[in-house]
Amino acid sequence: LERIVYYNGVFAPENSVSISPFNRGLLYGDGLFETMRAYGGRVFRLSQHLERLAEGLLVLRIEPCWPARTIERAVYELLDRNKLSEASIRLTLFRGDGEGFEPQNDRASSLLISARQFGNYRAEDYAQGFRVHMVSLRRNLYSPLSRIKSINYLDNILGRFEARDNNAQEALFLNSNGWVAEGATANIFMLKNKTLITPPADAGILPGITRAAVLEIARSINWAVQEQTFSPEELLRSDEAFLTNSLMEIMPLVMVHERPVGSGIPGPLTKALHQHYRELVGKELQLSI
Ligand SMILES: Cc1ncc(COP(=O)(O)O)c(C=O)c1O
């Protein structure tokens, strides 16, 4: 069955969409994206994703010509038209077409949204946890691209290749100062002496929507929380660690470079936090479970 996608105000079968050869996303990676998850037909923290998108637009100086209401309606109609309830949603916003190096500001930006059946992670992934490999590429503290979700994702893709070459499911990026930053597509947390610690927003990371939700949950249940830099050695000496993103939620992190994190198996606090996360999703989206 051919999927329906949304492109610039029109819902159309995926194969009928044509994108300009002068699309700046294609020519320069000039655009932004968001990846979101729908549960029971409702998108978790859609408005937060759109706020992050808006911040990215400011950084890239792209005229914000797509109102949040329009995007929200398009996302929901897309889920409807594809009869999806458990879904991953990909939204891409490209700066207006033009082949010259400098953008022409009279061109309206383009919006592409697609959705597919969710099925990225399995129960055994959570039961076993992920291994990360510390990669040679670093998050550049001097680049604003480290904190927005631009469609230039090659650092992340190369990092993921390097991780896969080393039998790990995810990359571990340090920043240009040598502190732990994040994964290729995930934020990172560790637990040490019952304190939850994650690198601060200015550590060369994407400010994850899931990261924010996890911090919120931990504070609401009175856990000690610190947004603080830490080294890879400290990560190895932690009691538990985990990765977060919108699709995988909370994934236990059990190994770094063949060395175990904590006891080398998914930790009890990580599991408890994941349970709280699912409850929050259910509560916010008013799902009956
Ligand atoms: C580099 C990077 N960091 C962190 C995240 C986690 O962000 P979120 O929780 O908003 O999905 C992602 C998501 O894909 C990412 O690509």
The ligand as an ORCA input file, in Angstrom:
! r2SCAN-3c Opt
* xyz 0 1
  C      21.919     14.117     18.102
  C      20.688     13.828     18.882
  N      20.678     14.011     20.205
  C      19.592     13.754     20.945
  C      18.423     13.265     20.385
  C      17.221     12.990     21.239
  O      16.221     13.953     20.982
  P      14.680     13.701     21.278
  O      14.571     13.234     22.692
  O      14.075     15.054     21.087
  O      14.178     12.703     20.299
  C      18.381     13.062     19.005
  C      17.158     12.553     18.379
  O      17.179     11.980     17.333
  C      19.533     13.352     18.239
  O      19.530     13.162     16.910
*
